Amino acid sequence: MRMTFHDLYTKHYKRVYFSAVKVTKDHGLAEDVLQETFITAHDKLMEINNEAKVGSWLSTVATRKAIDLLRRQKKNVLVSMDIPTQLFDIPLDSSVEKACENTQLEEGVGLLISTLSPKLRTVFRLYYYNQLKEKEIATKLQLSPGAVKSRLHRARNAMKSKIVDELQKHETA
């Protein structure tokens, strides 16, 4: 039995909404993301084969649409890289001071990324900035998925240690 759009919406709208709120931190923007996500779902409704995986798929679509929306609005989106959370606990704020701090943080992280080897830096940027999946990166760079996974792991570990070193420098200064 095929799922109707009404059933799909009724069953999953809360999950999609909260996925969007988690990224945007704004209820109005989350509603926009909710609408865009379900427009996509409506267009792909006939392609849904496994109804058990629809919720996860919708959450992923909502998260990506929320990130795209924030990028279009030129707001800062901080992506978890399994590094100390105190570095990324900066709330989005319109004050000049916070904007300067965010810009400084972005520049600092950008400098740390630029110190990675070219192989690691390319995979890292494609994954975190371009939001490509590991398989897409492998295809784009003509690498095996294992090589991409390995380089991404090494890049994350290198970034962790660089950020921890920077934090320790600032604590002692």
Secondary structure as UniProt FT lines:
FT   HELIX           5..24
FT   HELIX           27..44
FT   HELIX           45..47
FT   HELIX           51..53
FT   HELIX           54..72
FT   TURN            73..74
FT   HELIX           85..87
FT   HELIX           96..114
FT   HELIX           118..128
FT   HELIX           134..141
FT   HELIX           145..172
//
